[in-house]
Structure formats: C-alpha cells, structure tokens
Amino acid sequence: MADTATSDGYATQVFKIVVTGPFSAGKTALISEISEIPVVLTEVSTTDASEVAVKGSTTVSMDFGKFTVGGDPPIELLLFGTPGQSRFRFMWDVLARGADAKLLVVDASDRTTWSDAAAMARHFSGLGDAPFVVAANRAHDGGTHVDELRATLGVDPTTPVVPCQLVEPDSVRNLLTEVLIRVLECLDDGPVDDLALDEVGPDEAAAIGDH
C-alpha cells in the first residue's frame, strides 16, 4: 500500500489487488468492466484447439486497471490480472509482490477448472499473508456452488467465497467491496463492517455502488 498526494492536500490510499484464476475464469472481464482507465491488456491468440473453443485469446503478462472509491481521502484499487495458464506462472510470483489482497476468480459453472483453481489457491496462499477472497463467477445457484467450490479449493473457512456475475457492473462492485473490507480489516487488525467502512471516508460503501 502507498499514499499519494492529491491537489486538495488529502492523501489517496492506494491498494494493490492481484486478480488471478484459471484460463477463461473471468479475470479480464472483471477488470475491463470496472476500470475507470483504459485497461492495459497483454493478450495473444490461443493456439491450443481446446482453448480456442473456449476463448480466442489469453493473457500472457498481465491486465491492469484502476477503480477509485470516493471520499476524503479517496481509495484507489489497482487491479493486476495474472495469466491463467500455468506456463506463464513466473508472472504469478512477480505480480503478487506487495499485494494488499489476492482475488481468485473461479468459473463456478465449470467444475473441470476447479482443480486448476485449487492449485492456484495453494500457490498464492504461499505468497505472503495478504487477505484472500474467492470470486465464484457464473454461480447461478449461489449456495450449492459456494459450498462445493469451497470444499474443492480447500481454502480457509474464513475465506469469503462470493457468488458473482463478472459481466455485470453491480456484481463487480459488490465483489470489490468485499475485497476492500478484508484489506481494511488487516489494517485495523479487527473486523470491519459496512458502518466501519463509512468511517474511512464519507459514504464509502455507497461510493462504490454509485461509481
């Protein structure tokens, strides 16, 4: 985390969020849907026939976007999306350095990807002690997917598993709200609820929803 000066004298709080997950889980969609700046994409065409059938391109280095939560001071979430394929795993460790939170995106509708997601969960859990959040993308029946997914991933019982649809802006905002809460809990070394979020800046939770 870093603070940067603003023109009105307030310091902007900046948090680095690493967005990871298997191929075609929805990482690029998440960042593209919410970023307030043009997203930096490093995608190339997929070559494997099975992958082409799912998605025509793949991230080879990173995706990058930014989302600002209004208030005094404002909070900037810098979103770094990792490649999903294991052949680019050297970038996982690079992008995880200095992360304030790790967000694992999983396609909850495609159980064939869950074992890869579990391997990534284990890998990223070993890269520092930043809080971990799981995005259960395309989770159409909520609870069932969440329970089964949590068991397969083997994540800590306290790790949030958030059902979401990452092509919908409101769903992305709700997910990032959960991530921000976890980051602030680590800073305060205690639980943070919606009321506590308001103490960080005026109407922080509402600012996320209205962005």
C-alpha positions as CSV (number, residue, x, y, z in Angstrom):
1,M,0.0,0.0,0.0
2,A,1.2,3.6,-0.7
3,D,-0.2,7.1,-0.1
4,T,-0.1,9.7,-2.9
5,A,-0.7,13.4,-2.5
6,T,-3.7,15.0,-4.2
7,S,-4.3,18.5,-5.3
8,D,-6.6,19.3,-2.3
9,G,-3.9,18.1,0.2
10,Y,-5.5,14.8,1.1
11,A,-3.5,11.6,0.7
12,T,-5.0,9.0,-1.6
13,Q,-4.8,5.5,-0.2
14,V,-3.6,3.0,-2.8
15,F,-4.1,-0.7,-2.6
16,K,-2.7,-3.3,-4.9
17,I,-5.2,-6.1,-5.7
18,V,-3.9,-9.2,-7.6
19,V,-6.7,-10.9,-9.6
20,T,-5.9,-14.5,-10.5
21,G,-7.6,-17.6,-11.6
22,P,-7.6,-20.3,-14.3
23,F,-7.9,-19.7,-18.0
24,S,-11.2,-18.1,-19.0
25,A,-12.5,-17.7,-15.4
26,G,-13.4,-14.1,-15.9
27,K,-10.3,-12.1,-14.7
28,T,-10.1,-9.8,-17.8
29,A,-13.9,-9.3,-17.8
30,L,-13.8,-8.2,-14.1
31,I,-11.1,-5.6,-14.7
32,S,-12.5,-4.4,-18.0
33,E,-16.0,-4.0,-16.5
34,I,-14.9,-1.8,-13.6
35,S,-11.8,0.1,-14.6
36,E,-12.0,3.8,-14.9
37,I,-9.0,4.0,-17.1
38,P,-8.3,2.2,-20.4
39,V,-7.3,-1.3,-19.4
40,V,-3.8,-2.4,-20.2
41,L,-4.1,-5.8,-21.9
42,T,-1.4,-8.2,-22.9
43,E,-3.4,-10.8,-24.8
44,V,-2.4,-13.1,-27.7
45,S,-4.4,-15.6,-29.7
46,T,-4.7,-19.0,-28.1
47,T,-3.2,-21.9,-30.0
48,D,-4.4,-25.0,-28.3
49,A,-7.5,-26.3,-30.0
50,S,-9.4,-26.9,-26.8
51,E,-8.6,-23.4,-25.5
52,V,-9.6,-21.8,-28.8
53,A,-13.0,-23.4,-28.5
54,V,-13.4,-21.7,-25.1
55,K,-11.8,-18.3,-25.7
56,G,-9.9,-16.8,-28.6
57,S,-7.2,-15.0,-26.6
58,T,-5.2,-15.4,-23.4
59,T,-3.3,-13.1,-21.1
60,V,0.5,-13.6,-21.3
61,S,1.8,-11.0,-18.9
62,M,-0.9,-9.1,-17.1
63,D,-4.1,-7.0,-17.3
64,F,-4.1,-3.7,-15.4
65,G,-7.0,-1.4,-14.4
66,K,-7.9,1.1,-11.7
67,F,-11.0,1.7,-9.6
68,T,-11.4,4.7,-7.3
69,V,-13.6,4.8,-4.2
70,G,-14.7,8.3,-3.5
71,G,-14.2,10.0,-0.1
72,D,-11.7,12.1,2.0
73,P,-9.3,10.6,1.4
74,P,-10.2,8.6,-1.7
75,I,-9.1,5.0,-2.1
76,E,-7.6,3.6,-5.3
77,L,-7.7,-0.1,-6.1
78,L,-5.0,-1.0,-8.6
79,L,-6.1,-4.3,-10.3
80,F,-3.4,-6.5,-11.6
81,G,-4.7,-9.5,-13.5
82,T,-2.4,-12.5,-13.9
83,P,-2.2,-15.0,-16.7
84,G,-4.4,-18.0,-16.2
85,Q,-2.2,-20.7,-17.8
86,S,0.5,-22.4,-15.7
87,R,3.1,-21.9,-18.5
88,F,3.1,-18.2,-17.5
89,R,3.2,-18.9,-13.8
90,F,6.5,-17.0,-13.4
91,M,4.3,-13.9,-13.7
92,W,2.2,-15.0,-10.7
93,D,5.0,-14.5,-8.3
94,V,6.1,-11.2,-9.9
95,L,2.6,-9.7,-9.7
96,A,1.9,-11.0,-6.2
97,R,4.8,-9.0,-4.7
98,G,3.5,-6.2,-2.5
99,A,-0.2,-7.2,-2.9
100,D,-2.7,-5.9,-0.4
101,A,-5.2,-8.6,-1.3
102,K,-5.4,-11.7,-3.6
103,L,-8.6,-12.3,-5.5
104,L,-9.1,-15.8,-7.0
105,V,-11.6,-15.9,-9.8
106,V,-13.2,-19.3,-10.5
107,D,-15.8,-20.3,-13.1
108,A,-18.3,-21.8,-10.7
109,S,-20.3,-23.3,-13.7
110,D,-17.3,-25.3,-15.0
111,R,-16.2,-27.9,-12.5
112,T,-13.4,-29.1,-14.8
113,T,-11.5,-25.9,-13.9
114,W,-11.8,-26.3,-10.2
115,S,-8.7,-28.5,-9.7
116,D,-6.6,-25.8,-11.5
117,A,-8.2,-23.2,-9.3
118,A,-7.3,-25.2,-6.2
119,A,-3.7,-25.5,-7.3
120,M,-3.6,-21.7,-7.8
121,A,-5.2,-21.2,-4.4
122,R,-2.4,-23.2,-2.8
123,H,0.2,-21.4,-4.7
124,F,-1.0,-17.8,-4.0
125,S,-1.7,-18.7,-0.3
126,G,2.0,-19.2,0.0
127,L,2.9,-15.8,-1.5
128,G,2.6,-13.5,1.5
129,D,-0.1,-13.1,4.1
130,A,-2.4,-10.6,2.2
131,P,-6.1,-11.4,2.6
132,F,-7.7,-13.9,0.2
133,V,-11.1,-13.6,-1.5
134,V,-12.7,-16.1,-3.9
135,A,-15.0,-14.9,-6.7
136,A,-17.4,-17.6,-7.7
137,N,-18.1,-16.3,-11.2
138,R,-21.2,-17.6,-13.0
139,A,-22.6,-19.0,-9.8
140,H,-26.2,-19.2,-10.8
141,D,-27.5,-21.2,-7.8
142,G,-25.4,-19.4,-5.1
143,G,-25.2,-21.6,-2.0
144,T,-24.6,-25.0,-3.7
145,H,-21.8,-23.8,-5.9
146,V,-20.2,-21.9,-3.0
147,D,-20.2,-24.9,-0.6
148,E,-18.9,-27.3,-3.2
149,L,-16.3,-24.8,-4.5
150,R,-15.0,-24.0,-1.1
151,A,-14.5,-27.7,-0.3
152,T,-12.7,-28.3,-3.6
153,L,-10.4,-25.3,-3.2
154,G,-9.5,-26.3,0.3
155,V,-9.4,-22.6,1.4
156,D,-9.5,-21.4,5.0
157,P,-13.1,-21.5,6.3
158,T,-12.9,-17.7,6.9
159,T,-12.1,-17.0,3.3
160,P,-15.0,-15.3,1.6
161,V,-16.4,-17.1,-1.4
162,V,-18.6,-14.5,-3.2
163,P,-21.1,-15.6,-5.9
164,C,-20.9,-13.1,-8.8
165,Q,-21.5,-12.4,-12.4
166,L,-18.4,-10.5,-13.6
167,V,-20.1,-9.1,-16.7
168,E,-22.4,-7.1,-14.5
169,P,-21.0,-3.9,-13.0
170,D,-23.1,-4.1,-9.8
171,S,-21.8,-7.6,-9.2
172,V,-18.2,-6.5,-9.7
173,R,-18.7,-3.5,-7.3
174,N,-20.1,-5.8,-4.6
175,L,-17.1,-8.2,-5.0
176,L,-14.6,-5.3,-4.7
177,T,-16.5,-4.1,-1.7
178,E,-15.8,-7.5,0.0
179,V,-12.1,-7.3,-1.0
180,L,-11.8,-3.7,0.4
181,I,-13.4,-4.8,3.6
182,R,-10.8,-7.6,4.0
183,V,-7.9,-5.2,3.3
184,L,-9.2,-2.7,5.9
185,E,-9.7,-5.5,8.4
186,C,-6.0,-6.3,8.1
187,L,-5.0,-2.7,8.5
188,D,-7.2,-2.3,11.6
189,D,-6.4,-5.8,12.9
190,G,-10.1,-6.4,13.5
191,P,-13.5,-7.0,11.9
192,V,-14.8,-4.3,9.6
193,D,-18.5,-4.0,8.7
194,D,-20.4,-1.6,6.5
195,L,-20.6,1.0,9.3
196,A,-16.9,0.8,9.8
197,L,-16.4,1.4,6.1
198,D,-18.2,4.7,6.5
199,E,-15.6,5.8,9.0
200,V,-12.8,5.5,6.4
201,G,-14.4,8.3,4.3
202,P,-17.9,9.7,3.8
203,D,-20.3,7.0,2.5
204,E,-17.5,4.8,1.2
205,A,-19.8,1.8,0.6
206,A,-22.3,4.0,-1.2
207,A,-19.5,5.5,-3.3
208,I,-18.6,2.0,-4.5
209,G,-22.2,1.4,-5.5
210,D,-22.6,4.7,-7.3
211,H,-19.3,4.7,-9.2
